[in-house]
Amino acid sequence: MSYSTTRRETYRVAIQGGIASFHDLAVREYFKDQSIELLPCKTFKQVCNAVVHGDSDYGVMAIENSLAGSLLPNYGLLENHPLQIIGEQYLRISHNLMALPGQTVQDIKIVKSHPMALAQSSEFFEKYSHLEPLETDDTAESAREIALNQVRGVAAVASALAAELFNLDILEAGIENLKQNYTRFFVIAPKKIKIKTGGQKASLNFRISHQVGSLAGILEIFKKFNINLTLIQSVPVPGYPDEYSFHIDLEWTIEEDFLRALEAMREKSQAVSLLGVYKKGVKPY
């Protein structure tokens, strides 16, 4: 699967899901000036392995949704693979109910989609109680299978692009519970590749001792060096009861402030892992 724009060089990009999925849309936005060859994967782990083993140049993986929160397993994948975050892309998520032409919502009995898409459209299913949600691995793949097998009485929840590409009718547009729904995606690359981003945002993981005031000491560093903490997420450390590691996102104006804060963090932490430095993405609103 590939699509091209203006540049001649083609980049291979691994994603979870297939063509017309929200990951595909994020790729199209981030790499809009490049020629892209898409590598669909079933799992996020496969995405990471594809990048590590050289099957793809980059990977794009969801990391946070404005409604559902962080995808913690994906942080674990980034920690356990020799990868780096080189960019981020925000994407407005709009869910649409689609089916073969000539049907209405009342003709539909089963609705297939990714669990996240179904959960984010729960109020729609409360309105149409005769619809039975059925979880699948991917939004767009659910739509593609309906078109491929010409299945009537079954609909999918997916992007408008999926309806266009697979010649399906959108029976209801924008069925998500909240319109302020966006997903943040990380763009990842092999750790061995040095990339200059001119970025003013970073993602880190750090671990501190289980003592009173340990976390407060780290937060004081950010205040001292004018670092804006935009995300903090605690995760239990396997095998170490009552101990936690923290995933954080930082933003700064002066690079020297960030470097000094990072040095101070390393002095006060048991371990600090810099997952990536990159340019700040633009939220859809």
KALIN-V696701 format. One record per pair of residues at least 24 apart in sequence whose C-alpha atoms are under 10 Angstrom apart, sorted by the first residue. I is the first residue (numbers start at 1). J is the second residue. D is the distance in whole Angstrom. If there is no record, write none. Layout:
i = <I I>
j = <J J>
d = <D D>
This chain:
i = <1 1 1 1 1 2 2 2 2 2 3 3 3 3 3 3 3 4 4 4 4 4 4 4 4 5 5 5 5 5 5 6 6 6 6 7 7 7 7 7 8 8 8 9 9 9 10 10 10 10 10 11 11 11 11 11 11 11 12 12 12 12 12 12 12 12 12 12 12 12 13 13 13 13 13 13 13 13 13 13 13 13 13 13 13 13 14 14 14 14 14 14 14 14 14 14 14 14 14 14 14 14 14 14 14 14 15 15 15 15 15 15 15 15 15 15 15 15 15 15 15 15 15 16 16 16 16 16 16 16 16 16 16 16 16 16 16 16 17 17 17 17 17 17 17 17 17 17 17 18 18 18 18 18 18 19 19 19 19 19 19 19 20 20 20 20 20 20 20 20 20 20 20 20 20 20 21 21 21 21 21 21 21 21 21 21 21 22 22 22 22 22 22 22 22 22 22 22 22 22 22 22 23 23 23 23 23 23 23 23 24 24 24 25 25 25 25 25 26 26 26 26 26 26 26 26 26 26 26 26 26 27 27 27 27 27 27 27 29 29 29 30 30 30 30 30 30 30 30 30 31 42 42 43 44 44 44 45 45 45 45 45 45 47 47 48 48 48 48 48 48 48 48 48 48 49 49 49 49 50 51 51 51 51 51 51 51 52 52 52 52 52 52 52 52 53 54 54 56 56 57 57 57 58 58 58 58 58 58 58 59 59 59 59 59 59 59 59 60 60 60 60 60 60 60 60 60 61 61 61 61 61 61 61 62 62 62 62 62 62 62 62 62 63 63 63 63 63 64 64 64 64 64 64 65 65 65 65 65 65 65 65 65 65 66 66 66 66 66 66 66 66 67 67 67 67 67 67 67 67 68 68 68 68 68 68 69 69 69 70 70 70 70 70 72 72 72 72 73 74 75 75 75 75 75 75 76 76 76 78 78 78 79 79 79 79 79 81 81 82 82 82 82 82 83 83 83 83 83 83 83 83 84 84 84 84 84 84 84 84 84 84 84 84 84 84 84 84 85 85 85 85 85 85 85 85 85 85 85 85 85 86 86 86 86 86 86 86 86 86 86 86 86 86 86 86 86 86 87 87 87 87 87 87 87 87 87 87 87 87 87 87 87 88 88 88 88 88 88 88 88 88 88 88 89 89 89 89 89 89 89 89 89 89 89 90 90 90 90 90 90 90 90 90 90 90 91 91 91 91 91 91 91 91 91 92 92 92 92 92 92 92 92 92 93 93 93 93 93 93 93 93 93 93 93 93 93 94 94 94 94 94 94 94 94 94 94 94 94 94 94 94 94 95 95 95 95 95 95 95 95 95 95 95 95 95 95 95 95 96 96 96 96 96 96 96 96 96 96 96 96 96 96 96 96 96 96 97 97 97 97 97 97 97 97 97 97 97 97 97 97 97 97 97 97 98 98 98 98 98 98 98 98 98 98 98 98 98 98 98 98 98 98 99 99 99 99 99 99 99 99 99 99 99 99 99 99 99 99 99 99 100 100 100 100 100 100 100 100 100 100 100 100 100 100 100 100 100 101 101 101 101 101 101 101 102 102 102 102 103 103 103 103 103 103 103 104 104 104 104 104 105 105 105 105 105 105 105 105 106 106 106 106 107 107 107 107 107 108 108 108 108 108 108 108 109 109 109 109 109 110 110 110 110 110 110 111 111 111 111 111 111 111 111 111 112 112 112 112 112 112 112 112 112 112 112 112 112 112 113 113 113 113 113 113 113 113 113 113 113 114 114 114 114 114 114 114 114 115 117 117 117 117 117 118 118 118 118 118 119 119 120 120 120 120 120 121 121 121 121 121 121 122 122 122 123 123 123 123 124 124 124 124 124 125 131 133 140 140 143 143 144 180 180 181 181 182 182 182 183 183 184 184 184 185 186 186 186 187 187 188 188 189 191 191 195 195 196 196 197 197 197 198 198 198 198 198 199 199 199 199 199 199 199 199 199 200 200 200 200 200 200 200 200 200 200 200 201 201 201 201 201 201 201 201 201 201 201 201 201 201 201 201 201 202 202 202 202 202 202 202 202 202 202 202 202 202 202 203 203 203 203 203 203 203 203 203 203 203 203 203 203 204 204 204 204 204 204 204 204 204 204 204 204 204 205 205 205 205 205 205 205 205 205 205 205 205 205 205 206 206 206 206 206 206 206 206 206 206 206 206 206 206 206 207 207 207 207 207 207 207 207 207 207 207 207 207 207 207 208 208 208 208 208 208 208 208 208 208 208 209 209 209 209 209 209 209 210 210 210 210 211 214 214 215 215 215 217 217 217 218 218 218 218 218 218 218 219 220 221 221 221 221 221 221 221 222 222 222 222 222 222 222 222 222 222 223 224 224 225 225 225 225 225 225 225 225 225 225 226 226 226 226 226 226 226 227 227 227 227 227 227 227 228 228 228 245 245 245 246 247 247 248 248 249 249 249 250 251 251 251 251>
j = <36 37 38 39 40 35 36 37 38 39 28 32 34 35 36 37 38 28 31 32 33 34 35 36 37 31 32 33 34 35 36 32 33 34 35 32 33 34 35 36 34 35 36 34 35 36 34 35 36 37 57 35 36 37 38 56 57 58 36 37 38 39 50 51 54 55 56 57 58 59 37 38 39 40 47 50 51 55 56 57 58 59 60 187 188 189 38 39 40 41 44 46 47 48 49 50 51 55 56 57 58 59 60 61 187 188 39 40 41 42 43 44 46 47 48 50 56 58 59 60 61 62 187 40 41 42 43 44 45 46 47 48 59 60 61 62 137 138 41 42 43 44 47 114 137 138 139 140 141 42 138 139 140 141 144 139 140 141 144 161 162 165 139 140 141 143 144 158 159 160 161 162 163 164 165 166 138 139 140 141 142 143 158 159 160 161 162 62 91 92 93 94 95 138 139 140 158 159 161 162 183 185 59 60 61 62 91 140 183 185 60 140 161 91 92 93 159 161 60 61 62 88 89 90 91 92 183 184 185 186 187 59 60 61 89 91 185 187 89 90 91 60 87 88 89 90 91 185 187 281 89 137 138 137 73 74 77 73 74 76 77 78 81 77 188 74 77 78 80 81 82 83 188 189 190 77 81 82 83 190 81 82 83 188 189 190 191 81 82 83 188 189 190 191 192 190 189 190 189 190 188 189 190 83 85 86 187 188 189 190 83 85 185 186 187 188 189 190 85 87 88 89 185 186 187 188 189 88 89 184 185 186 187 188 88 89 90 91 183 184 185 186 187 88 183 184 185 186 90 182 183 184 185 186 90 91 92 93 116 181 182 183 184 185 92 93 178 180 181 182 183 184 116 120 177 178 180 181 182 183 116 119 120 181 182 183 183 184 233 183 184 231 232 233 233 234 235 247 235 186 203 204 205 235 247 275 205 235 247 188 275 276 204 205 273 274 275 190 191 189 190 191 192 275 188 189 190 191 192 193 275 276 186 187 188 189 190 191 192 193 194 195 203 274 275 276 277 278 186 187 188 189 190 191 202 203 274 275 276 277 278 186 187 188 189 190 191 194 195 196 197 199 202 275 276 277 278 279 185 186 187 188 189 197 199 201 202 276 277 278 279 280 281 184 185 186 187 188 201 278 279 280 281 282 183 184 185 186 187 279 280 281 282 283 284 182 183 184 185 186 280 281 282 283 284 285 181 182 183 184 185 281 282 283 284 179 180 181 182 183 184 283 284 285 117 120 158 159 174 176 178 179 180 181 182 183 284 120 121 157 158 159 160 173 174 175 176 177 178 179 180 181 182 120 121 139 156 157 158 159 160 172 173 174 175 176 177 179 181 121 155 156 157 158 159 160 161 162 163 169 170 171 172 173 174 175 176 121 124 143 155 156 157 158 159 160 163 168 169 170 171 172 173 174 175 143 146 154 155 156 157 158 159 160 162 163 167 168 169 170 171 172 173 143 146 147 150 151 152 153 154 155 156 157 163 166 167 168 169 170 171 143 146 147 150 151 152 153 154 155 156 163 166 167 168 169 170 171 147 152 167 168 169 170 171 152 168 169 171 152 153 154 155 169 170 171 153 169 170 171 172 130 131 153 154 155 170 171 172 130 131 153 171 131 152 153 154 155 132 152 153 154 155 156 171 133 152 153 154 155 134 152 153 154 155 156 135 136 142 143 153 154 155 156 157 136 137 138 139 140 141 142 143 146 154 155 156 157 158 137 138 139 140 141 142 143 155 156 157 158 138 139 140 141 142 156 157 158 139 156 157 158 175 176 156 157 158 175 176 176 177 175 176 177 178 181 157 174 175 176 177 178 175 176 177 175 176 177 178 172 174 175 176 177 175 155 157 165 166 167 168 168 284 285 284 285 283 284 285 283 284 281 282 283 281 276 278 281 276 278 275 276 276 275 276 277 278 277 278 277 278 279 255 277 278 279 280 251 252 253 255 276 277 278 279 280 250 251 252 253 254 255 258 277 278 279 280 227 228 229 230 249 250 251 252 253 255 258 276 277 278 279 280 281 229 248 249 250 251 252 258 274 275 276 277 278 279 280 230 231 232 247 248 249 250 251 273 274 275 276 277 278 232 246 247 248 249 250 262 272 273 274 275 276 277 232 233 234 235 245 246 247 248 249 271 272 273 274 275 234 244 245 246 247 248 265 266 268 269 270 271 272 273 274 234 235 237 243 244 245 246 247 266 268 269 270 271 272 273 243 244 245 246 265 266 268 269 270 271 272 243 244 245 268 269 270 271 241 242 243 244 243 268 269 246 268 269 265 268 269 261 264 265 266 267 268 269 265 261 260 261 262 263 264 265 268 250 251 252 257 258 260 261 262 264 265 261 257 261 252 254 256 257 258 259 260 261 262 264 251 252 253 254 257 258 261 251 252 253 254 257 258 261 252 253 258 270 271 272 272 273 275 274 275 275 276 277 277 277 278 279 280>
d = <9 6 5 7 8 8 6 4 6 9 9 10 9 6 6 7 8 10 10 9 9 7 4 6 8 9 7 6 6 5 8 9 6 6 7 10 7 5 6 10 8 7 10 7 6 8 7 5 5 7 10 6 5 6 8 8 6 8 6 5 6 7 10 9 9 8 5 5 6 8 6 5 6 8 9 9 8 9 5 6 5 5 7 9 9 10 6 4 6 7 9 9 5 8 9 7 7 8 6 8 6 5 6 9 10 10 6 5 6 8 8 8 9 6 9 9 10 9 6 5 6 9 10 6 5 6 6 6 9 8 6 10 9 8 7 9 9 8 6 6 8 9 10 10 8 6 8 8 7 8 8 9 7 6 9 10 7 8 9 9 8 9 9 6 8 9 9 8 7 8 6 5 9 9 8 9 7 6 5 8 10 10 7 7 10 8 7 9 8 9 8 9 10 9 8 8 8 7 9 10 9 10 10 7 7 7 9 10 10 8 9 10 10 8 10 10 9 9 8 9 9 9 6 7 6 9 9 9 7 10 10 9 7 10 8 10 9 9 8 9 8 9 9 8 6 9 10 10 9 9 10 7 8 9 9 7 8 10 8 10 7 9 9 10 10 10 7 8 10 7 9 8 8 9 9 10 8 10 10 10 10 9 8 8 6 6 10 7 7 7 10 8 6 8 10 9 10 8 9 10 9 7 8 10 10 9 7 6 5 8 10 9 10 8 6 5 7 9 10 9 9 9 6 6 5 6 9 9 10 9 5 5 7 8 9 9 9 10 7 6 4 6 9 9 8 6 5 6 9 9 6 5 7 9 9 10 10 9 10 7 6 4 6 9 10 10 10 8 6 6 6 8 10 8 10 8 9 6 8 9 8 9 8 9 10 9 9 10 10 10 9 10 10 8 9 9 8 9 10 10 10 10 9 10 8 9 10 10 10 9 7 10 10 8 8 9 7 9 9 9 6 5 8 10 6 6 5 4 8 9 8 9 10 8 6 6 6 5 9 9 10 10 10 8 5 5 8 10 6 6 5 7 9 9 9 8 9 6 4 7 7 8 6 6 7 10 10 10 7 9 7 9 9 9 6 6 5 8 8 6 5 7 9 8 9 9 10 8 8 5 6 8 8 7 5 5 6 9 10 7 7 7 5 9 8 6 5 7 8 10 9 6 7 8 10 7 6 5 6 9 10 6 6 5 7 10 9 5 5 6 8 10 9 7 7 9 8 6 4 7 9 8 6 9 9 10 10 8 9 8 10 8 8 6 5 7 10 10 10 10 8 7 8 8 5 7 6 10 9 8 9 8 8 8 8 9 10 6 6 6 8 9 7 5 6 6 9 10 10 9 10 8 5 5 6 7 10 9 9 10 6 8 6 5 5 6 8 10 10 10 7 6 5 7 9 9 9 10 8 6 6 5 6 8 7 7 9 9 5 5 6 7 9 9 9 6 10 6 5 4 5 7 9 8 7 8 9 8 7 8 7 5 7 9 8 10 9 5 6 7 7 9 7 7 7 7 6 9 8 8 10 9 9 8 5 6 9 10 10 9 8 6 5 9 9 10 10 8 10 8 8 10 10 8 10 8 9 9 9 6 9 10 9 9 10 9 10 6 8 8 9 9 10 10 8 6 8 10 9 8 4 5 6 10 10 9 9 6 6 8 7 10 7 5 6 8 8 10 9 10 9 6 5 5 7 6 9 9 8 10 10 6 8 9 7 6 5 6 9 7 6 5 8 8 6 8 9 6 5 7 5 5 9 9 8 9 8 9 9 10 7 8 10 8 10 7 10 10 9 9 9 9 5 6 8 9 9 9 6 4 5 9 9 8 7 8 8 6 10 10 10 6 7 7 9 9 10 10 9 10 8 9 9 8 9 10 8 7 9 9 10 9 10 9 10 10 10 10 10 9 10 9 10 9 9 9 9 9 9 7 6 6 9 8 7 7 10 9 9 10 9 10 6 4 4 7 8 6 6 7 8 7 9 7 6 6 7 10 9 10 10 7 6 4 7 9 10 9 8 6 6 6 6 9 10 8 6 5 7 9 9 8 7 6 4 6 8 9 10 9 10 7 6 5 7 9 9 6 5 6 7 9 10 8 6 5 6 8 10 7 6 5 5 7 9 10 9 10 10 7 5 5 6 9 8 6 5 7 7 10 9 6 5 7 8 8 9 10 7 7 5 4 6 9 10 10 9 8 7 4 6 9 10 9 6 5 5 7 9 8 7 7 9 10 10 8 5 5 7 9 7 9 10 9 7 7 10 10 7 6 8 10 8 8 9 9 9 9 8 10 9 8 6 10 10 7 8 9 10 9 6 9 10 7 7 10 9 10 10 9 9 10 7 9 10 9 9 9 8 9 9 9 5 7 9 8 6 10 10 9 7 8 9 7 8 9 6 5 8 9 7 7 8 6 9 10 10 9 10 10 10 10 10 10 10 10 10 9 10 10 10 8>
